[in-house]
Amino acid sequence: MSPIRPSSGAHRPSRMYEYGTVVELAANTYMVVGRLLNPAQGEADVANAIVHRAGDMLYVIDSGATPSFRPFLLDAIGKAGAFEHVVLINTHGHPDHCGNNDLVMGLEVSSREHYMSRDDDALADGYLAALTAAFEGVAGYIPGIDDPAAEARGLLDLFAPLEESVHTRQAIESRPETPVTIGELNTTGWVFGDDDVVALQTAAHTPGELIVYLPKVKLLHVSDELVSYYQAFPEADPDQAINVFDHVRQAATGDDVESLTDGHTFEIYREVTDHVQAYIDGYETYDKVVRDLLAAAPDGLTVAELIEATGKAPEMKSTPGGPNPSGGFFGAMQALKKLKQLNAVSTGGDRATERFSLPS
């Protein structure tokens, strides 16, 4: 497998729930706790799922992945109480969020609806190609990625079997979009039921990324928009990410949001504005550190040198790591994306020795 290693642990939650724990967030509202990626143990990462019942409606936000997660998800659904209708919302098209969709769509109920943004259809339906391209994008810049296609296939196989229930999926854009106000955030989104669930398209982690707000319990679930202070994958948009951080902070300003959850850290955050501010600070700190490192290197830096120097920078020690690891595959994707964002100038040539500098 690729050189993926655990996160540095900076800014980790003070309490980490164990894999499969069903955490009661509010009345009839539960988080089913996922886990981090661990290829050495043959374990896919599994996103947290949210289960929320309002009257006879059951809302499931993401379905996790792998057979091991299914009994935990069923446990949460059972705890939610009696319902007649099911709405499944996939926050985006990555496999760790939609691998057990068939379980939710197979519940014996009067009606079922399943939504995801159409902007993520191509990603969800062609994820092996997208993942292979991601490995190809960093191969050579760091050691250990000799066969990108095999690396991608090996990583994706950890999620098997993927039961995404593609035939039930509808574009959330097919629903009417309405004005939405959460705290100081004024935007538009999709409202379900009697103001039961509000979905907003944020589009930083993936083009179709959604975050979900539960007004009656004042919970904001931001899925993978807080996977890192700087989004690494090729399909992510770091320029949009900083906007999303600010939008989440606006939403949490006031009394409308009392708690926040995300896709890959296993805690409930109550000091929401402070938590999100740390990501804004992390984004800005990373930008400054990379700029300073490049400015101090007249001959430029290789990607490997930039990753190493960034990791050693004292300013980076207190930045929120998020669940994305800080080195290896993820670190290389992040560094390359940052260099592109800065319009860095390249010497070209062999990737291992290619050097990057700030534009003059």
VOBA-1610 file (N, C-alpha, C; in pm, whole numbers, padded with zeros to 5 digits, always signed):
BEGIN
Met+00084-00120+00000Met+00000+00000+00000Met+00087+00125+00000Ser+00025+00239-00019Ser+00096+00365-00022Ser+00143+00402+00118Pro+00238+00495+00128Pro+00292+00532+00259Pro+00196+00621+00338Ile+00080+00568+00372Ile-00017+00641+00452Ile+00010+00612+00598Arg+00020+00715+00678Arg+00047+00695+00819Arg-00053+00774+00901Pro-00065+00743+01031Pro-00165+00812+01113Pro-00140+00962+01121Ser-00246+01035+01153Ser-00235+01179+01171Ser-00145+01212+01289Ser-00089+01332+01285Ser+00000+01376+01393Ser-00072+01393+01525Gly-00204+01408+01520Gly-00282+01422+01643Gly-00300+01565+01690Ala-00245+01661+01617Ala-00264+01800+01658Ala-00411+01837+01651His-00458+01902+01756His-00596+01948+01764His-00696+01833+01752Arg-00664+01718+01807Arg-00759+01608+01810Arg-00863+01634+01918Pro-00983+01575+01904Pro-01083+01591+02010Pro-01033+01534+02142Ser-01081+01591+02253Ser-01036+01544+02383Ser-01093+01407+02416Arg-01204+01371+02353Arg-01265+01241+02376Arg-01294+01177+02242Met-01252+01053+02226Met-01272+00982+02101Met-01362+00862+02126Tyr-01478+00859+02064Tyr-01565+00744+02074Tyr-01509+00628+01991Glu-01532+00507+02036Glu-01483+00389+01966Glu-01569+00357+01846Tyr-01508+00288+01751Tyr-01577+00246+01630Tyr-01706+00172+01664Gly-01814+00213+01598Gly-01941+00147+01615Gly-02027+00198+01728Thr-01974+00288+01811Thr-02053+00343+01920Thr-02172+00421+01863Val-02289+00401+01919Val-02407+00477+01882Val-02425+00585+01989Val-02397+00708+01952Val-02397+00820+02046Val-02528+00896+02033Glu-02599+00911+02142Glu-02723+00990+02140Glu-02686+01138+02142Leu-02725+01210+02037Leu-02696+01351+02025Leu-02808+01437+02081Ala-02931+01388+02063Ala-03051+01457+02111Ala-03164+01355+02102Ala-03284+01397+02133Ala-03396+01305+02126Ala-03410+01248+01985Asn-03410+01116+01973Asn-03428+01046+01847Asn-03321+01082+01743Thr-03203+01117+01791Thr-03095+01161+01702Thr-02965+01097+01748Tyr-02896+01029+01656Tyr-02779+00951+01692Tyr-02667+00970+01590Met-02545+00962+01639Met-02428+00951+01553Met-02373+00809+01565Val-02354+00744+01452Val-02292+00613+01449Val-02145+00634+01415Val-02058+00598+01506Val-01917+00637+01497Val-01841+00550+01399Gly-01770+00615+01309Gly-01688+00545+01211Gly-01547+00521+01262Arg-01452+00511+01171Arg-01313+00486+01209Arg-01220+00548+01104Leu-01093+00562+01142Leu-00991+00616+01052Leu-00937+00507+00960Leu-00877+00550+00852Leu-00815+00459+00756Leu-00692+00394+00818Asn-00682+00261+00803Asn-00567+00187+00854Asn-00533+00073+00758Pro-00467+00105+00646Pro-00436+00002+00547Pro-00351-00111+00603Ala-00264-00081+00698Ala-00178-00185+00755Ala-00260-00295+00821Gln-00378-00258+00872Gln-00468-00356+00933Gln-00579-00400+00838Gly-00570-00356+00713Gly-00672-00391+00616Gly-00806-00326+00642Glu-00805-00205+00699Glu-00928-00139+00738Glu-00951-00011+00658Ala-01064-00005+00592Ala-01107+00117+00526Ala-01149+00220+00630Asp-01138+00347+00593Asp-01200+00446+00680Asp-01351+00441+00658Val-01424+00468+00764Val-01570+00465+00762Val-01619+00598+00817Ala-01703+00665+00740Ala-01755+00794+00784Ala-01861+00777+00892Asn-01869+00872+00983Asn-01979+00876+01078Asn-02112+00891+01003Ala-02214+00827+01053Ala-02350+00843+01000Ala-02436+00909+01105Ile-02534+00986+01060Ile-02629+01051+01149Ile-02768+00992+01122Val-02837+00955+01229Val-02973+00901+01220Val-03063+00993+01302His-03171+01040+01239His-03260+01137+01303His-03404+01105+01268Arg-03487+01087+01368Arg-03630+01064+01343Arg-03709+01187+01385Ala-03800+01229+01295Ala-03893+01338+01323Ala-04032+01287+01287Gly-04115+01262+01386Gly-04246+01204+01361Gly-04231+01066+01299Asp-04296+01045+01185Asp-04285+00915+01118Asp-04180+00915+01008Met-04094+01017+01006Met-03987+01027+00907Met-03853+00990+00970Leu-03780+00904+00903Leu-03644+00871+00945Leu-03547+00929+00842Tyr-03453+01008+00891Tyr-03350+01066+00805Tyr-03217+01001+00839Val-03149+00953+00739Val-03017+00894+00756Val-02919+00975+00671Ile-02819+01030+00737Ile-02719+01112+00669Ile-02593+01026+00655Asp-02571+00975+00536Asp-02461+00884+00502Asp-02483+00747+00565Ser-02421+00647+00503Ser-02443+00509+00547Ser-02315+00437+00581Gly-02202+00512+00586Gly-02075+00447+00617Gly-02033+00351+00508Ala-01955+00251+00546Ala-01906+00153+00449Ala-01863+00028+00524Thr-01848-00077+00452Thr-01802-00210+00494Thr-01912-00283+00573Pro-01916-00417+00562Pro-02014-00495+00637Pro-02004-00477+00788Ser-01885-00446+00839Ser-01869-00433+00985Ser-01951-00319+01042Phe-01984-00219+00960Phe-02056-00101+01007Phe-02207-00124+01009Arg-02254-00219+00934Arg-02398-00237+00915Arg-02474-00264+01046Pro-02427-00352+01132Pro-02503-00373+01257Pro-02508-00250+01346Phe-02405-00167+01342Phe-02406-00045+01421Phe-02512+00053+01367Leu-02518+00063+01235Leu-02616+00151+01173Leu-02758+00101+01201Leu-02778-00028+01193Leu-02910-00086+01224Leu-02948-00062+01370Asp-02850-00069+01459Asp-02876-00043+01600Asp-02928+00098+01620Ala-02864+00196+01554Ala-02908+00335+01567Ala-03048+00353+01510Ile-03074+00290+01397Ile-03207+00300+01336Ile-03312+00243+01430Gly-03280+00132+01495Gly-03373+00074+01591Gly-03397+00163+01710Lys-03294+00230+01757Lys-03308+00318+01873Lys-03392+00442+01840Ala-03397+00480+01713Ala-03466+00604+01675Ala-03616+00595+01694Gly-03674+00474+01698Gly-03817+00459+01718Gly-03891+00432+01589Ala-04024+00424+01599Ala-04106+00382+01486Ala-04113+00491+01379Phe-04112+00450+01253Phe-04120+00542+01140Phe-04184+00470+01023Glu-04234+00550+00928Glu-04298+00495+00809Glu-04228+00536+00680His-04147+00639+00686His-04084+00693+00566His-03935+00714+00592Val-03855+00694+00490Val-03709+00705+00502Val-03656+00802+00398Val-03568+00890+00441Val-03493+00977+00351Val-03344+00956+00379Leu-03272+00914+00279Leu-03126+00898+00287Leu-03061+01011+00210Ile-02968+01079+00274Ile-02892+01185+00208Ile-02744+01147+00214Asn-02684+01132+00099Asn-02538+01114+00091Asn-02475+01251+00078Thr-02387+01284+00171Thr-02327+01417+00168Thr-02234+01437+00049His-02176+01328+00000His-02095+01336-00121His-02067+01195-00172Gly-01989+01187-00281Gly-01977+01062-00353Gly-01860+00973-00318His-01792+00996-00208His-01682+00909-00168His-01736+00779-00107Pro-01667+00668-00130Pro-01723+00538-00091Pro-01743+00519+00059Asp-01663+00587+00142Asp-01678+00570+00286Asp-01806+00631+00341His-01880+00703+00256His-02005+00766+00298His-02129+00698+00241Cys-02112+00614+00141Cys-02231+00557+00076Cys-02221+00408+00051Gly-02132+00339+00121Gly-02111+00197+00095Gly-02220+00106+00144Asn-02306+00154+00234Asn-02416+00073+00287Asn-02553+00132+00254Asn-02562+00204+00143Asn-02688+00266+00105Asn-02800+00163+00089Asp-02765+00044+00040Asp-02869-00057+00015Asp-02938-00098+00144Leu-02866-00095+00256Leu-02927-00131+00383Leu-03040-00033+00416Val-03013+00096+00399Val-03114+00197+00431Val-03230+00190+00332Met-03198+00173+00204Met-03302+00168+00102Met-03379+00037+00105Gly-03330-00061+00179Gly-03400-00188+00191Gly-03491-00198+00312Leu-03500-00093+00392Leu-03588-00096+00508Leu-03734-00108+00463Glu-03813-00183+00538Glu-03953-00205+00503Glu-04037-00089+00556Val-04065+00005+00466Val-04137+00127+00502Val-04233+00162+00388Ser-04314+00263+00411Ser-04412+00304+00311Ser-04349+00378+00194Ser-04242+00453+00220Ser-04175+00526+00112Ser-04029+00545+00145Arg-03950+00554+00039Arg-03806+00574+00052Arg-03761+00679-00049Glu-03673+00768-00004Glu-03611+00867-00094Glu-03462+00869-00066His-03386+00894-00170His-03239+00887-00161His-03181+00999-00246Tyr-03102+01085-00183Tyr-03052+01205-00251Tyr-02901+01220-00238Met-02843+01275-00342Met-02705+01322-00343Met-02698+01430-00450Ser-02601+01518-00442Ser-02587+01618-00547Ser-02544+01552-00678Arg-02606+01594-00787Arg-02568+01541-00919Arg-02423+01577-00953Asp-02369+01679-00886Asp-02231+01719-00914Asp-02130+01614-00871Asp-02173+01517-00791Asp-02084+01409-00748Asp-02113+01276-00815Asp-02206+01273-00909Asp-02239+01146-00974Asp-02118+01083-01042Ala-02045+01164-01118Ala-01929+01110-01191Ala-01823+01059-01095Leu-01803+01127-00986Leu-01705+01085-00886Leu-01747+00953-00823Ala-01873+00944-00781Ala-01922+00822-00715Ala-01919+00702-00810Asp-01955+00725-00935Asp-01967+00615-01029Asp-01835+00577-01095Gly-01735+00661-01080Gly-01604+00631-01139Gly-01491+00653-01041Tyr-01512+00610-00916Tyr-01416+00645-00813Tyr-01281+00577-00832Leu-01278+00457-00890Leu-01150+00392-00912Leu-01063+00477-01004Ala-01122+00531-01109Ala-01047+00617-01200Ala-00998+00743-01130Ala-01084+00801-01046Ala-01045+00923-00975Ala-00932+00895-00877Leu-00940+00781-00807Leu-00837+00746-00710Leu-00706+00711-00780Thr-00716+00643-00893Thr-00595+00612-00970Thr-00527+00741-01015Ala-00606+00837-01062Ala-00550+00966-01103Ala-00483+01037-00987Ala-00539+01023-00867Ala-00478+01086-00749Ala-00341+01025-00720Phe-00331+00891-00727Phe-00200+00827-00707Phe-00103+00863-00818Glu-00152+00867-00942Glu-00064+00906-01053Glu-00013+01048-01034Gly-00095+01133-00974Gly-00057+01273-00957Gly+00059+01293-00862Val+00078+01200-00766Val+00186+01216-00669Val+00301+01118-00691Ala+00281+01017-00777Ala+00386+00918-00801Ala+00513+00986-00849Gly+00624+00950-00788Gly+00752+01010-00824Gly+00793+01125-00736Tyr+00696+01201-00686Tyr+00729+01310-00596Tyr+00769+01258-00459Ile+00712+01144-00420Ile+00748+01076-00296Ile+00775+00930-00330Pro+00857+00861-00253Pro+00886+00721-00282Pro+00769+00630-00244Gly+00767+00511-00303Gly+00674+00408-00259Gly+00550+00391-00342Ile+00531+00474-00444Ile+00414+00459-00530Ile+00464+00421-00669Asp+00488+00293-00689Asp+00546+00244-00814Asp+00440+00203-00915Asp+00321+00168-00867Asp+00213+00125-00956Asp+00085+00193-00908Pro+00057+00315-00958Pro-00060+00389-00909Pro-00192+00313-00925Ala-00209+00241-01034Ala-00334+00168-01055Ala-00352+00060-00949Ala-00243-00010-00918Ala-00250-00115-00816Ala-00273-00055-00678Glu-00210+00058-00650Glu-00231+00126-00522Glu-00377+00165-00505Ala-00435+00224-00612Ala-00574+00267-00607Ala-00667+00147-00589Arg-00642+00042-00664Arg-00727-00077-00654Arg-00717-00138-00514Gly-00596-00144-00460Gly-00578-00201-00327Gly-00649-00120-00221Leu-00644+00013-00233Leu-00711+00098-00136Leu-00862+00085-00147Leu-00913+00089-00269Leu-01058+00081-00288Leu-01113-00055-00245Asp-01033-00160-00261Asp-01078-00294-00221Asp-01107-00303-00072Leu-01045-00214+00007Leu-01072-00215+00151Leu-01218-00184+00181Phe-01287-00117+00089Phe-01425-00075+00111Phe-01528-00178+00063Ala-01482-00283+00000Ala-01574-00379-00060Ala-01649-00459+00047Pro-01773-00502+00014Pro-01848-00466-00107Pro-01914-00328-00092Leu-01913-00251-00199Leu-01980-00121-00201Leu-02124-00141-00248Glu-02216-00107-00163Glu-02359-00126-00194Glu-02424+00013-00196Glu-02403+00085-00305Glu-02438+00226-00310Glu-02581+00254-00355Ser-02655+00151-00393Ser-02795+00167-00434Ser-02811+00280-00536Val-02733+00271-00641Val-02732+00377-00743Val-02870+00395-00805His-02946+00286-00818His-03076+00293-00886His-03178+00374-00808Thr-03157+00395-00676Thr-03251+00476-00598Thr-03209+00622-00585Arg-03088+00652-00627Arg-03032+00786-00606Arg-03099+00890-00695Gln-03137+01000-00633Gln-03192+01114-00705Gln-03104+01236-00681Ala-03106+01328-00775Ala-03033+01453-00758Ala-03107+01541-00658Ile-03036+01586-00555Ile-03101+01674-00459Ile-03145+01804-00526Glu-03079+01837-00637Glu-03116+01957-00713Glu-03254+01946-00776Ser-03311+01822-00779Ser-03447+01806-00833Ser-03553+01858-00737Arg-03515+01882-00612Arg-03607+01939-00514Arg-03602+02091-00521Pro-03708+02157-00480Pro-03705+02304-00481Pro-03605+02357-00379Glu-03528+02455-00421Glu-03431+02520-00332Glu-03495+02645-00274Thr-03475+02666-00144Thr-03541+02776-00076Thr-03441+02856+00006Pro-03474+02982+00040Pro-03386+03061+00127Pro-03376+02996+00265Val-03257+03001+00322Val-03230+02940+00451Val-03148+03039+00534Thr-03186+03055+00661Thr-03108+03135+00755Thr-03073+03048+00875Ile-02943+03038+00903Ile-02893+02967+01020Ile-02795+03062+01088Gly-02828+03106+01209Gly-02743+03205+01274Gly-02731+03329+01188Glu-02607+03367+01155Glu-02583+03483+01071Glu-02562+03446+00924Leu-02581+03317+00893Leu-02563+03270+00756Leu-02695+03278+00680Asn-02696+03351+00572Asn-02812+03360+00483Asn-02774+03297+00349Thr-02842+03190+00313Thr-02805+03116+00194Thr-02930+03049+00137Thr-02914+02950+00052Thr-03025+02870+00002Thr-02993+02723+00024Gly-03096+02642+00031Gly-03075+02499+00052Gly-03202+02421+00028Trp-03201+02296+00068Trp-03315+02206+00047Trp-03370+02166+00184Val-03498+02190+00203Val-03562+02165+00331Val-03650+02040+00319Phe-03639+01950+00417Phe-03715+01825+00418Phe-03813+01826+00534Gly-03934+01769+00506Gly-04034+01755+00609Gly-04081+01888+00663Asp-04122+01887+00787Asp-04168+02008+00855Asp-04047+02076+00919Asp-03958+02128+00833Asp-03833+02189+00880Asp-03753+02089+00963Asp-03755+01960+00918Asp-03684+01855+00990Asp-03534+01858+00961Val-03499+01872+00835Val-03360+01863+00789Val-03338+01967+00681Val-03225+02033+00687Val-03186+02130+00584Val-03051+02087+00528Ala-03042+02073+00397Ala-02916+02039+00331Ala-02866+02160+00254Leu-02737+02190+00269Leu-02674+02302+00200Leu-02558+02250+00117Gln-02545+02297-00005Gln-02430+02257-00087Gln-02314+02352-00061Thr-02203+02295-00016Thr-02085+02375+00018Thr-01971+02357-00083Ala-01957+02238-00139Ala-01874+02215-00258Ala-01726+02246-00241Ala-01670+02215-00124Ala-01525+02230-00107Ala-01455+02095-00111His-01500+02000-00031His-01437+01867-00028His-01456+01793-00159Thr-01574+01803-00216Thr-01604+01754-00350Thr-01694+01857-00417Pro-01712+01848-00549Pro-01799+01947-00615Pro-01943+01947-00565Gly-01991+01832-00516Gly-02128+01826-00470Gly-02144+01819-00321Glu-02039+01841-00245Glu-02043+01825-00099Glu-02160+01898-00036Leu-02230+01828+00055Leu-02341+01884+00130Leu-02309+01883+00278Ile-02356+01984+00348Ile-02361+01978+00494Ile-02508+01979+00534Val-02537+01929+00653Val-02677+01906+00692Val-02702+01969+00829Tyr-02813+02038+00839Tyr-02853+02104+00963Tyr-02986+02045+01010Leu-02994+02013+01137Leu-03117+01962+01198Leu-03171+02071+01291Pro-03265+02152+01243Pro-03307+02270+01320Pro-03366+02238+01457Lys-03442+02130+01468Lys-03514+02103+01593Lys-03422+02059+01705Val-03305+02007+01670Val-03208+01968+01774Val-03081+02054+01767Lys-03082+02153+01677Lys-02974+02251+01664Lys-02837+02185+01642Leu-02837+02083+01556Leu-02714+02011+01520Leu-02673+02047+01378Leu-02547+02077+01360Leu-02490+02099+01228Leu-02389+01989+01200His-02414+01911+01095His-02323+01804+01055His-02252+01848+00928Val-02120+01868+00937Val-02046+01928+00826Val-01973+01825+00740Ser-02000+01697+00764Ser-01942+01589+00685Ser-01791+01610+00670Asp-01739+01613+00546Asp-01593+01618+00529Asp-01539+01758+00501Glu-01618+01859+00526Glu-01566+01994+00508Glu-01463+02030+00615Leu-01457+01952+00723Leu-01353+01972+00824Leu-01258+01854+00828Val-01236+01790+00714Val-01143+01678+00711Val-00999+01726+00730Ser-00975+01850+00704Ser-00844+01911+00723Ser-00858+02062+00713Tyr-00759+02134+00764Tyr-00756+02278+00742Tyr-00728+02311+00596Tyr-00680+02210+00519Tyr-00651+02232+00378Tyr-00689+02106+00301Gln-00786+02118+00214Gln-00837+02002+00140Gln-00733+01951+00040Ala-00710+01819+00041Ala-00597+01763-00033Ala-00635+01696-00165Phe-00747+01628-00172Phe-00778+01547-00289Phe-00794+01632-00415Pro-00766+01575-00532Pro-00776+01653-00656Pro-00914+01714-00678Glu-01019+01644-00635Glu-01154+01696-00658Glu-01193+01805-00560Ala-01108+01833-00460Ala-01139+01935-00360Ala-01098+02074-00408Asp-01159+02174-00346Asp-01133+02313-00382Asp-01092+02389-00256Pro-00962+02409-00234Pro-00919+02476-00111Pro-00962+02623-00104Asp-00978+02688-00219Asp-01027+02827-00216Asp-01169+02831-00162Gln-01251+02733-00202Gln-01386+02727-00150Gln-01388+02685-00004Ala-01290+02603+00037Ala-01287+02553+00175Ala-01279+02667+00275Ile-01198+02766+00248Ile-01186+02876+00343Ile-01319+02953+00352Asn-01392+02960+00241Asn-01524+03021+00243Asn-01621+02939+00328Val-01612+02806+00315Val-01700+02718+00391Val-01673+02733+00541Phe-01545+02739+00578Phe-01513+02759+00719Phe-01584+02884+00773Asp-01578+02990+00695Asp-01640+03115+00739Asp-01792+03102+00744His-01850+03029+00647His-01995+03010+00647His-02040+02928+00768Val-01962+02826+00803Val-01996+02746+00921Val-01986+02833+01047Arg-01885+02915+01052Arg-01871+03006+01167Arg-01990+03101+01176Gln-02034+03153+01061Gln-02152+03239+01060Gln-02276+03164+01110Ala-02292+03040+01063Ala-02409+02961+01104Ala-02409+02937+01254Ala-02291+02921+01311Ala-02279+02890+01454Ala-02282+03015+01542Thr-02286+03132+01482Thr-02292+03256+01558Thr-02437+03284+01594Gly-02468+03279+01720Gly-02605+03293+01765Gly-02651+03167+01835Asp-02780+03143+01833Asp-02838+03033+01911Asp-02886+02916+01825Asp-02867+02920+01694Asp-02925+02817+01608Asp-02845+02687+01608Val-02717+02693+01640Val-02633+02574+01640Val-02577+02554+01780Glu-02611+02441+01841Glu-02560+02410+01974Glu-02452+02302+01970Ser-02447+02224+01862Ser-02344+02120+01852Ser-02310+02096+01706Leu-02188+02046+01686Leu-02138+02019+01552Leu-02076+01880+01550Thr-02103+01807+01442Thr-02036+01681+01415Thr-01980+01686+01273Asp-01887+01595+01245Asp-01834+01587+01110Asp-01821+01441+01069Gly-01759+01417+00956Gly-01756+01282+00903Gly-01649+01193+00962His-01542+01249+01018His-01428+01165+01051His-01357+01196+01181Thr-01409+01284+01262Thr-01360+01290+01400Thr-01476+01246+01488Phe-01443+01185+01599Phe-01540+01104+01669Phe-01578+01167+01802Glu-01626+01289+01791Glu-01663+01368+01908Glu-01777+01461+01869Ile-01840+01517+01968Ile-01944+01618+01950Ile-01884+01750+01995Tyr-01883+01849+01908Tyr-01821+01978+01940Tyr-01928+02076+01985Arg-01907+02134+02102Arg-02003+02229+02158Arg-01956+02374+02140Glu-01827+02396+02147Glu-01772+02530+02125Glu-01747+02546+01976Val-01854+02561+01901Val-01847+02545+01756Val-01767+02656+01690Thr-01791+02781+01727Thr-01720+02889+01660Thr-01570+02881+01687Asp-01531+02845+01809Asp-01388+02830+01839Asp-01328+02715+01759His-01402+02607+01747His-01353+02491+01674His-01329+02526+01527Val-01425+02593+01467Val-01411+02628+01325Val-01305+02736+01306Gln-01294+02826+01400Gln-01190+02929+01391Gln-01052+02865+01385Ala-01032+02753+01454Ala-00903+02685+01449Ala-00870+02640+01308Tyr-00969+02599+01232Tyr-00946+02559+01093Tyr-00912+02680+01006Ile-00978+02790+01031Ile-00944+02913+00958Ile-00800+02953+00988Asp-00762+02947+01116Asp-00625+02981+01155Asp-00526+02882+01092Gly-00564+02754+01089Gly-00476+02654+01029Gly-00454+02677+00882Tyr-00560+02711+00811Tyr-00550+02741+00668Tyr-00454+02858+00645Glu-00472+02963+00722Glu-00389+03083+00703Glu-00245+03057+00746Thr-00226+02979+00853Thr-00090+02946+00897Thr-00017+02863+00792Tyr-00085+02763+00738Tyr-00023+02679+00636Tyr+00017+02762+00514Asp-00068+02852+00474Asp-00036+02939+00361Asp+00090+03020+00389Lys+00098+03079+00506Lys+00214+03161+00540Lys+00341+03076+00549Val+00331+02959+00611Val+00449+02873+00626Val+00503+02832+00489Val+00416+02790+00399Val+00462+02747+00267Val+00524+02864+00192Arg+00459+02979+00197Arg+00515+03097+00130Arg+00654+03132+00186Asp+00667+03129+00318Asp+00794+03165+00381Asp+00903+03064+00346Leu+00868+02936+00343Leu+00966+02833+00310Leu+01014+02849+00167Leu+00923+02875+00076Leu+00963+02892-00065Leu+01044+03020-00083Ala+01006+03125-00012Ala+01079+03252-00024Ala+01222+03239+00029Ala+01241+03149+00126Ala+01374+03132+00187Ala+01460+03031+00112Ala+01410+02976+00003Ala+01485+02876-00073Ala+01510+02928-00214Pro+01623+02994-00238Pro+01649+03055-00369Pro+01644+02955-00484Asp+01682+02832-00457Asp+01682+02730-00562Asp+01552+02649-00564Gly+01458+02687-00481Gly+01332+02615-00476Gly+01339+02492-00388Leu+01225+02425-00373Leu+01214+02305-00291Leu+01148+02193-00371Thr+01191+02071-00347Thr+01118+01958-00401Thr+00992+01937-00316Val+00901+01857-00366Val+00779+01828-00290Val+00814+01760-00159Ala+00906+01664-00165Ala+00946+01593-00043Ala+01008+01690+00058Glu+01091+01782+00010Glu+01152+01880+00100Glu+01047+01972+00160Leu+00949+02011+00079Leu+00844+02099+00129Leu+00761+02030+00236Ile+00728+01903+00214Ile+00651+01828+00313Ile+00728+01819+00445Glu+00857+01786+00435Glu+00938+01771+00555Glu+00953+01904+00628Ala+00982+02011+00553Ala+01002+02141+00616Ala+00873+02194+00679Thr+00762+02172+00613Thr+00634+02215+00668Thr+00605+02142+00798Gly+00631+02012+00799Gly+00607+01934+00921Gly+00692+01977+01038Lys+00809+02031+01010Lys+00898+02076+01117Lys+00873+02220+01161Ala+00793+02295+01085Ala+00770+02436+01118Ala+00698+02447+01251Pro+00753+02523+01345Pro+00688+02535+01478Pro+00544+02583+01469Glu+00516+02670+01372Glu+00381+02726+01362Glu+00277+02619+01331Met+00322+02508+01270Met+00226+02404+01229Met+00190+02309+01342Lys+00261+02316+01453Lys+00239+02218+01559Lys+00101+02227+01621Ser+00040+02345+01620Ser-00089+02362+01685Ser-00205+02371+01587Thr-00177+02350+01457Thr-00286+02357+01360Thr-00372+02231+01370Pro-00501+02241+01337Pro-00589+02124+01346Pro-00555+02023+01238Gly-00513+01905+01278Gly-00475+01806+01179Gly-00592+01748+01103Gly-00708+01734+01172Gly-00818+01664+01108Gly-00780+01519+01088Pro-00866+01439+01028Pro-00835+01298+01010Pro-00740+01269+00895Asn-00721+01364+00802Asn-00626+01338+00695Asn-00484+01329+00750Pro-00409+01222+00720Pro-00270+01214+00765Pro-00187+01329+00709Ser-00078+01358+00776Ser+00000+01476+00739Ser+00115+01446+00644Gly+00142+01320+00615Gly+00254+01287+00527Gly+00212+01187+00421Gly+00311+01135+00348Gly+00285+01033+00248Gly+00193+01081+00139Phe+00101+00995+00100Phe+00008+01021-00010Phe-00071+01150+00013Phe-00130+01166+00130Phe-00211+01284+00158Phe-00124+01410+00162Gly-00008+01398+00225Gly+00081+01513+00233Gly+00128+01560+00097Ala+00155+01466+00008Ala+00200+01501-00127Ala+00087+01568-00205Met-00034+01512-00195Met-00147+01576-00263Met-00167+01718-00212Gln-00157+01735-00081Gln-00177+01867-00023Gln-00070+01965-00070Ala+00055+01922-00068Ala+00164+02010-00109Ala+00150+02051-00255Leu+00118+01955-00341Leu+00104+01986-00483Leu-00014+02079-00509Lys-00122+02058-00437Lys-00237+02145-00454Lys-00204+02287-00407Lys-00127+02297-00298Lys-00089+02429-00250Lys+00003+02499-00348Leu+00098+02426-00405Leu+00189+02484-00503Leu+00112+02535-00626Lys+00014+02459-00666Lys-00069+02503-00779Lys-00147+02628-00743Gln-00202+02631-00622Gln-00278+02747-00577Gln-00191+02873-00575Leu-00062+02855-00542Leu+00030+02968-00536Leu+00093+03002-00671Asn+00052+02929-00775Asn+00111+02948-00908Asn+00263+02933-00904Ala+00309+02834-00828Ala+00453+02813-00813Ala+00517+02778-00948Val+00640+02821-00961Val+00718+02797-01083Val+00800+02671-01066Ser+00797+02583-01165Ser+00865+02455-01158Ser+00986+02451-01250Thr+01091+02378-01204Thr+01207+02356-01290Thr+01181+02246-01392Gly+01073+02168-01371Gly+01044+02058-01461Gly+01138+01941-01438Gly+01136+01845-01529Gly+01225+01730-01519Gly+01168+01621-01430Asp+01256+01537-01378Asp+01217+01425-01295Asp+01144+01474-01170Arg+01034+01407-01136Arg+00953+01455-01024Arg+01028+01453-00892Ala+01114+01357-00871Ala+01185+01346-00743Ala+01278+01464-00722Thr+01327+01524-00830Thr+01423+01635-00818Thr+01364+01767-00864Glu+01240+01765-00913Glu+01174+01887-00959Glu+01160+01985-00842Arg+01196+02110-00866Arg+01194+02210-00761Arg+01093+02320-00794Phe+01034+02372-00687Phe+00929+02473-00702Phe+00966+02600-00629Ser+00935+02713-00691Ser+00961+02844-00633Ser+00838+02932-00649Leu+00832+03038-00568Leu+00725+03135-00586Leu+00748+03211-00715Pro+00639+03252-00780Pro+00655+03332-00903Pro+00721+03466-00871Ser+00802+03512-00961Ser+00872+03639-00937Ser+00779+03756-00964
//
